Amino acid sequence: DIQMTQSPSSLSASVGDRVTITCQASQDISNYLNWYQQKPGKAPKLLIYDASNLETGVPSRFSGSGSGTDFTFTISSLQPEDIATYYCQQYDNLPRYTFGQGTKLEIK
Amino acid sequence: QVQLVQSGAEVKKPGASVKVSCKASGYTFTSYGISWVRQAPGQGLEWMGWISAYNGNTNYAQKLQGRVTMTTDTSTSTAYMELRSLRSDDTAVYYCARLDMMVRGVYAFDIWGQGTMVTVSS
């Protein structure tokens, strides 16, 4: 099975900061990686699919990049409403899915 | 609007079974898949499996093979997830989510249900 290592597990940043979260796969997964945002008590929300494609309606301050084993999720200018836990998700051709451990983002 | 509405909270005893429903509206049910994801209290997301609403094909997480069954009723645009032989560590919020493989070719979960809390306790 492919393992996903997401870091950091928690992060504190100020409004307006650039925030970066990384996800590393245990083997090459091409661009088969998605990113989700989950606010407390709510269902996750899809932000980025296939490593770098912004889901419709998602603000452009969110972006994703990477391929192979190393992936990056970026918020270009942190807003108060971005406080949430963020998860990466890899998939294969069956498809089967694995989530990263999550990154809890807080305002400093 | 496009939405998935799940059934209400359940409390079950160890060894029992639970069946959670997920009713779709606002889109063509058979053009998409439905995936199930669970989240234990204070923990991360765990993928359980998915089912094609088009042909009923399923793919389950290896960890749950033999205990989980996913089905659909296309006449009511409803997906179901049944989990058997419940244990205390099955206590979690269970989510259904739409899988957009056929229409956009996107292997991501773009619409989510509100979640169903399943508590397993003696």
Interface residues (C-beta under 8 A of the other chain):
Chain A: D1 Y32 N34 Y36 Q38 A43 P44 K45 L46 Y49 D50 E55 Y87 Q89 Y91 L94 P95 R96 Y97 T98 F99 G100 Q101 G102
Chain B: S35 V37 G44 L45 E46 W47 W50 N59 A61 Q62 Y95 A97 M101 V106 Y107 A108 F109 D110 W112 G113 Q114 G115
